[in-house]
Amino acid sequence: MAEGNFFDALGKTLSRATHTAVDKTGVLVNSTRINAQIAGEQRELEKLYQKLGETVFLMVKEGELTPEGEVKRLVDKIRVRSQAVKAFRKDLAGVKGQKICPSCGAFIESQVVFCPKCGAEIPEEEKQAPKPGQKKAPVDTEIEIEEAVSLDDFADGQGDLL
C-alpha cells in the first residue's frame, strides 16, 4: 500500500504543478496581450501628438495662429531645422547630379522636364557664372546648424529669446 500512497501523492503533486504552470501561462499570456495593447495605444498617442504639432506649425505658417512662449520657440527651432534639411537635400542632389522637384521634393535626374513622381513641370535652372575675379562664397551648413543648436541651448536656459 505504500506504493499506492506514493503514486497518489506523486499524482497530486504533478496535478498541482500542472495547474500552477497553466495559471502562470495564463497570466503571462494576458499580461503580454495587455502590454501589446498599451504599446499600441502609446504609438497612436505619439501619432496624434505629431499630427497636433504639424497642424499647429501649419497654422502658424499660414498666419492663422500667432504663437507665444514655448510654442514660438519650438516653431522657430522647426524652421531652422527645416532650412538645414533643405540645404542638405540640395547639396545631396548636387553631389548625385540631380535636381529636386519644387512641387513634391523628389530627387529627379537633372535633364528631366517633368517630375516622374508628381508630373510637375521642372523649370530650367539658370546657372549664374561668377563674374571675372569673383569666387562663389562657400556655404558651411554645418557651422550654421551648430550656431542654431548653440542658440537653442542658450535659449533653453534663458527663456524665450528667439
FIDREN-231352 format. One record per residue (C-alpha): x, y, z; residue number from 1; residue in three letters. Coordinates in pm, whole numbers. Layout:
N
<r c1="X" c2="Y" c3="Z" num="NUM" residu="ALA"/>
...
***
This chain:
162
<r c1="0" c2="0" c3="0" num="1" residu="MET"/>
<r c1="292" c2="229" c3="45" num="2" residu="ALA"/>
<r c1="337" c2="224" c3="-328" num="3" residu="GLU"/>
<r c1="-23" c2="336" c3="-377" num="4" residu="GLY"/>
<r c1="26" c2="632" c3="-142" num="5" residu="ASN"/>
<r c1="347" c2="727" c3="-321" num="6" residu="PHE"/>
<r c1="180" c2="729" c3="-663" num="7" residu="PHE"/>
<r c1="-127" c2="909" c3="-527" num="8" residu="ASP"/>
<r c1="98" c2="1176" c3="-372" num="9" residu="ALA"/>
<r c1="302" c2="1196" c3="-691" num="10" residu="LEU"/>
<r c1="-15" c2="1234" c3="-897" num="11" residu="GLY"/>
<r c1="-144" c2="1512" c3="-670" num="12" residu="LYS"/>
<r c1="193" c2="1691" c3="-683" num="13" residu="THR"/>
<r c1="204" c2="1669" c3="-1062" num="14" residu="LEU"/>
<r c1="-156" c2="1788" c3="-1084" num="15" residu="SER"/>
<r c1="-80" c2="2093" c3="-863" num="16" residu="ARG"/>
<r c1="233" c2="2167" c3="-1065" num="17" residu="ALA"/>
<r c1="37" c2="2144" c3="-1388" num="18" residu="THR"/>
<r c1="-235" c2="2378" c3="-1259" num="19" residu="HIS"/>
<r c1="28" c2="2622" c3="-1136" num="20" residu="THR"/>
<r c1="202" c2="2616" c3="-1476" num="21" residu="ALA"/>
<r c1="-129" c2="2668" c3="-1656" num="22" residu="VAL"/>
<r c1="-216" c2="2958" c3="-1423" num="23" residu="ASP"/>
<r c1="125" c2="3120" c3="-1477" num="24" residu="LYS"/>
<r c1="98" c2="3070" c3="-1853" num="25" residu="THR"/>
<r c1="-244" c2="3237" c3="-1847" num="26" residu="GLY"/>
<r c1="-103" c2="3531" c3="-1652" num="27" residu="VAL"/>
<r c1="188" c2="3559" c3="-1896" num="28" residu="LEU"/>
<r c1="-41" c2="3545" c3="-2199" num="29" residu="VAL"/>
<r c1="-282" c2="3801" c3="-2055" num="30" residu="ASN"/>
<r c1="-6" c2="4038" c3="-1940" num="31" residu="SER"/>
<r c1="163" c2="4012" c3="-2282" num="32" residu="THR"/>
<r c1="-167" c2="4088" c3="-2455" num="33" residu="ARG"/>
<r c1="-232" c2="4389" c3="-2230" num="34" residu="ILE"/>
<r c1="126" c2="4517" c3="-2275" num="35" residu="ASN"/>
<r c1="79" c2="4495" c3="-2653" num="36" residu="ALA"/>
<r c1="-246" c2="4693" c3="-2621" num="37" residu="GLN"/>
<r c1="-69" c2="4958" c3="-2411" num="38" residu="ILE"/>
<r c1="215" c2="4984" c3="-2665" num="39" residu="ALA"/>
<r c1="-37" c2="5017" c3="-2949" num="40" residu="GLY"/>
<r c1="-222" c2="5296" c3="-2772" num="41" residu="GLU"/>
<r c1="107" c2="5473" c3="-2695" num="42" residu="GLN"/>
<r c1="203" c2="5459" c3="-3066" num="43" residu="ARG"/>
<r c1="-136" c2="5607" c3="-3155" num="44" residu="GLU"/>
<r c1="-84" c2="5884" c3="-2897" num="45" residu="LEU"/>
<r c1="256" c2="5964" c3="-3048" num="46" residu="GLU"/>
<r c1="96" c2="5990" c3="-3393" num="47" residu="LYS"/>
<r c1="-172" c2="6223" c3="-3255" num="48" residu="LEU"/>
<r c1="87" c2="6442" c3="-3080" num="49" residu="TYR"/>
<r c1="285" c2="6461" c3="-3404" num="50" residu="GLN"/>
<r c1="-28" c2="6548" c3="-3604" num="51" residu="LYS"/>
<r c1="-120" c2="6814" c3="-3347" num="52" residu="LEU"/>
<r c1="229" c2="6964" c3="-3374" num="53" residu="GLY"/>
<r c1="219" c2="6961" c3="-3754" num="54" residu="GLU"/>
<r c1="-127" c2="7120" c3="-3752" num="55" residu="THR"/>
<r c1="-15" c2="7398" c3="-3516" num="56" residu="VAL"/>
<r c1="300" c2="7455" c3="-3723" num="57" residu="PHE"/>
<r c1="99" c2="7483" c3="-4046" num="58" residu="LEU"/>
<r c1="-145" c2="7723" c3="-3877" num="59" residu="MET"/>
<r c1="150" c2="7942" c3="-3774" num="60" residu="VAL"/>
<r c1="300" c2="7918" c3="-4125" num="61" residu="LYS"/>
<r c1="-32" c2="8024" c3="-4281" num="62" residu="GLU"/>
<r c1="-70" c2="8313" c3="-4037" num="63" residu="GLY"/>
<r c1="-376" c2="8160" c3="-3869" num="64" residu="GLU"/>
<r c1="-206" c2="8141" c3="-3531" num="65" residu="LEU"/>
<r c1="45" c2="8365" c3="-3357" num="66" residu="THR"/>
<r c1="250" c2="8154" c3="-3120" num="67" residu="PRO"/>
<r c1="396" c2="8273" c3="-2793" num="68" residu="GLU"/>
<r c1="630" c2="8131" c3="-2535" num="69" residu="GLY"/>
<r c1="732" c2="7768" c3="-2574" num="70" residu="GLU"/>
<r c1="524" c2="7717" c3="-2890" num="71" residu="VAL"/>
<r c1="702" c2="8010" c3="-3060" num="72" residu="LYS"/>
<r c1="1041" c2="7875" c3="-2954" num="73" residu="ARG"/>
<r c1="958" c2="7530" c3="-3093" num="74" residu="LEU"/>
<r c1="825" c2="7675" c3="-3419" num="75" residu="VAL"/>
<r c1="1147" c2="7871" c3="-3460" num="76" residu="ASP"/>
<r c1="1354" c2="7556" c3="-3398" num="77" residu="LYS"/>
<r c1="1149" c2="7369" c3="-3659" num="78" residu="ILE"/>
<r c1="1209" c2="7646" c3="-3912" num="79" residu="ARG"/>
<r c1="1586" c2="7637" c3="-3854" num="80" residu="VAL"/>
<r c1="1598" c2="7258" c3="-3883" num="81" residu="ARG"/>
<r c1="1376" c2="7259" c3="-4192" num="82" residu="SER"/>
<r c1="1608" c2="7506" c3="-4362" num="83" residu="GLN"/>
<r c1="1905" c2="7286" c3="-4273" num="84" residu="ALA"/>
<r c1="1731" c2="6978" c3="-4419" num="85" residu="VAL"/>
<r c1="1650" c2="7174" c3="-4736" num="86" residu="LYS"/>
<r c1="2015" c2="7283" c3="-4770" num="87" residu="ALA"/>
<r c1="2141" c2="6928" c3="-4713" num="88" residu="PHE"/>
<r c1="1895" c2="6788" c3="-4968" num="89" residu="ARG"/>
<r c1="2012" c2="7048" c3="-5221" num="90" residu="LYS"/>
<r c1="2375" c2="6952" c3="-5152" num="91" residu="ASP"/>
<r c1="2289" c2="6583" c3="-5189" num="92" residu="LEU"/>
<r c1="2114" c2="6645" c3="-5519" num="93" residu="ALA"/>
<r c1="2421" c2="6832" c3="-5641" num="94" residu="GLY"/>
<r c1="2653" c2="6551" c3="-5539" num="95" residu="VAL"/>
<r c1="2432" c2="6299" c3="-5721" num="96" residu="LYS"/>
<r c1="2399" c2="6522" c3="-6028" num="97" residu="GLY"/>
<r c1="2026" c2="6555" c3="-5970" num="98" residu="GLN"/>
<r c1="1768" c2="6825" c3="-5903" num="99" residu="LYS"/>
<r c1="1485" c2="6849" c3="-5653" num="100" residu="ILE"/>
<r c1="1128" c2="6883" c3="-5775" num="101" residu="CYS"/>
<r c1="996" c2="7218" c3="-5649" num="102" residu="PRO"/>
<r c1="648" c2="7068" c3="-5622" num="103" residu="SER"/>
<r c1="689" c2="6737" c3="-5438" num="104" residu="CYS"/>
<r c1="1054" c2="6748" c3="-5327" num="105" residu="GLY"/>
<r c1="1154" c2="6425" c3="-5504" num="106" residu="ALA"/>
<r c1="1509" c2="6378" c3="-5629" num="107" residu="PHE"/>
<r c1="1500" c2="6375" c3="-6009" num="108" residu="ILE"/>
<r c1="1751" c2="6345" c3="-6288" num="109" residu="GLU"/>
<r c1="1889" c2="6681" c3="-6396" num="110" residu="SER"/>
<r c1="1777" c2="6652" c3="-6759" num="111" residu="GLN"/>
<r c1="1406" c2="6580" c3="-6699" num="112" residu="VAL"/>
<r c1="1144" c2="6839" c3="-6791" num="113" residu="VAL"/>
<r c1="858" c2="6689" c3="-6586" num="114" residu="PHE"/>
<r c1="880" c2="6522" c3="-6246" num="115" residu="CYS"/>
<r c1="827" c2="6146" c3="-6281" num="116" residu="PRO"/>
<r c1="671" c2="6133" c3="-5935" num="117" residu="LYS"/>
<r c1="414" c2="6417" c3="-5941" num="118" residu="CYS"/>
<r c1="418" c2="6534" c3="-6305" num="119" residu="GLY"/>
<r c1="505" c2="6895" c3="-6224" num="120" residu="ALA"/>
<r c1="699" c2="7090" c3="-6483" num="121" residu="GLU"/>
<r c1="1058" c2="7141" c3="-6380" num="122" residu="ILE"/>
<r c1="1188" c2="7490" c3="-6457" num="123" residu="PRO"/>
<r c1="1530" c2="7508" c3="-6615" num="124" residu="GLU"/>
<r c1="1790" c2="7630" c3="-6372" num="125" residu="GLU"/>
<r c1="1980" c2="7932" c3="-6482" num="126" residu="GLU"/>
<r c1="2339" c2="7887" c3="-6387" num="127" residu="LYS"/>
<r c1="2492" c2="8213" c3="-6282" num="128" residu="GLN"/>
<r c1="2855" c2="8217" c3="-6371" num="129" residu="ALA"/>
<r c1="3072" c2="8412" c3="-6128" num="130" residu="PRO"/>
<r c1="3195" c2="8743" c3="-6258" num="131" residu="LYS"/>
<r c1="3562" c2="8754" c3="-6358" num="132" residu="PRO"/>
<r c1="3777" c2="8760" c3="-6045" num="133" residu="GLY"/>
<r c1="3480" c2="8672" c3="-5820" num="134" residu="GLN"/>
<r c1="3464" c2="8342" c3="-5637" num="135" residu="LYS"/>
<r c1="3149" c2="8181" c3="-5513" num="136" residu="LYS"/>
<r c1="3134" c2="8204" c3="-5135" num="137" residu="ALA"/>
<r c1="3134" c2="7860" c3="-4977" num="138" residu="PRO"/>
<r c1="2832" c2="7773" c3="-4768" num="139" residu="VAL"/>
<r c1="2911" c2="7591" c3="-4448" num="140" residu="ASP"/>
<r c1="2579" c2="7444" c3="-4341" num="141" residu="THR"/>
<r c1="2740" c2="7253" c3="-4057" num="142" residu="GLU"/>
<r c1="2853" c2="7576" c3="-3891" num="143" residu="ILE"/>
<r c1="2509" c2="7730" c3="-3939" num="144" residu="GLU"/>
<r c1="2348" c2="7429" c3="-3770" num="145" residu="ILE"/>
<r c1="2598" c2="7432" c3="-3484" num="146" residu="GLU"/>
<r c1="2523" c2="7801" c3="-3432" num="147" residu="GLU"/>
<r c1="2150" c2="7726" c3="-3433" num="148" residu="ALA"/>
<r c1="2199" c2="7449" c3="-3180" num="149" residu="VAL"/>
<r c1="2407" c2="7682" c3="-2963" num="150" residu="SER"/>
<r c1="2130" c2="7943" c3="-2977" num="151" residu="LEU"/>
<r c1="1875" c2="7673" c3="-2889" num="152" residu="ASP"/>
<r c1="2082" c2="7562" c3="-2591" num="153" residu="ASP"/>
<r c1="2126" c2="7921" c3="-2478" num="154" residu="PHE"/>
<r c1="1755" c2="7992" c3="-2518" num="155" residu="ALA"/>
<r c1="1667" c2="7676" c3="-2321" num="156" residu="ASP"/>
<r c1="1847" c2="7821" c3="-2024" num="157" residu="GLY"/>
<r c1="1736" c2="8180" c3="-2067" num="158" residu="GLN"/>
<r c1="1369" c2="8160" c3="-2162" num="159" residu="GLY"/>
<r c1="1222" c2="8278" c3="-2491" num="160" residu="ASP"/>
<r c1="1491" c2="8467" c3="-2674" num="161" residu="LEU"/>
<r c1="1402" c2="8358" c3="-3027" num="162" residu="LEU"/>
***
